[in-house]
Amino acid sequence: MKMDLETNYTFAVGLAPVSVAAGTDAGASQDHAAGHSGAFILNTGAYSSGASITMKIQYNETDTASTYSDDDATTGNDSAATLTAAGILILNVPNPMGRYTRAFITVATDAVVNGVTNVLGPLRKVAPTS
């Protein structure tokens, strides 16, 4: 995890860049106790026509892998989007529905080289006292 000192946001690898065959993969979670908003940035390389990759946001209160729920976009969060060609996709989470959020990707048809970067912040601070 890296922190940008100017903006007070942290950056972490959600899913390391790798070729993912058709199927699903869950990224590392973000703990919103450390920052109230977040974003997930998906980067993909070239892939065959007819292939696609979908990223959706999931949330949970306990960070238990099997109990995450899909974000329904009712609180202003980006819930899901699909790429059908190489590119970048950003899903924003300004109002998390749970303490933890993560990106969940689904690759259709063929393998796709991709990686996800988690952005969290701004970090919460304790006001100094005199």
Stockholm file with secondary structure:
# STOCKHOLM 1.0

chainA/1-130         MKMDLETNYTFAVGLAPVSVAAGTDAGASQDHAAGHSGAFILNTGAYSSGASITMKIQYNETDTASTYSDDDATTGNDSAATLTAAGILILNVPNPMGRYTRAFITVATDAVVNGVTNVLGPLRKVAPTS
#=GR chainA/1-130 SS CEEETTTTEEEEEEEEEEEECSEEEECCCEETTSEEEEEEEEEECCCCTTCEEEEEEEEESSCCGGGCEECCSTTSCCCEEEESSSEEEEEEESSCSSSEEEEEEEEESSCEEEEEEEEEEEECCCCCCC
#=GC SS_cons         CEEETTTTEEEEEEEEEEEECSEEEECCCEETTSEEEEEEEEEECCCCTTCEEEEEEEEESSCCGGGCEECCSTTSCCCEEEESSSEEEEEEESSCSSSEEEEEEEEESSCEEEEEEEEEEEECCCCCCC
//
